[in-house]
């Protein structure tokens, strides 16, 4: 059941990311509260201490935000994911999302190179909706 809830949260975050280019903090707060509630329901009072994973994952991924590799919403989303599926599955989700995004980026570069045909003008930058790759990595980790 918690995987379905997390899947819905990720789909909603994709919609917001595409429409507003941000993952809203209200969604993160709602997801956090749901995660805490599920942990308390599953583990009792011990479940609250398991919410430390949220902070731990954000601390681990914060340098990627500082370097501009991920947006703040993406980092917070990985924190939410850790509350639902655990630390190691979240790290696998992060790794697989990087791989998926890299593959997509390689194809995008190849497509732009082929279509450029000698044009040396600087092209327009495109936004990568990383939440899409997070969602597909989550599906892979959960249902492989």
Secondary structure, 3 states (H helix, E strand, C coil): CHHHHHHHHHHHHHHHHHHHCCCCHHHHHHHHHHHHHHHHHHHCCHHHHHCHHHHHHHHHHHHHHHCCCCCHHHHHHHHHHHHHHCHHHHHHHHHHHHHHHHHHHHHHHHHHHHHHCCCCCCCCCCCCCHHHHHHHHHHHHHHC
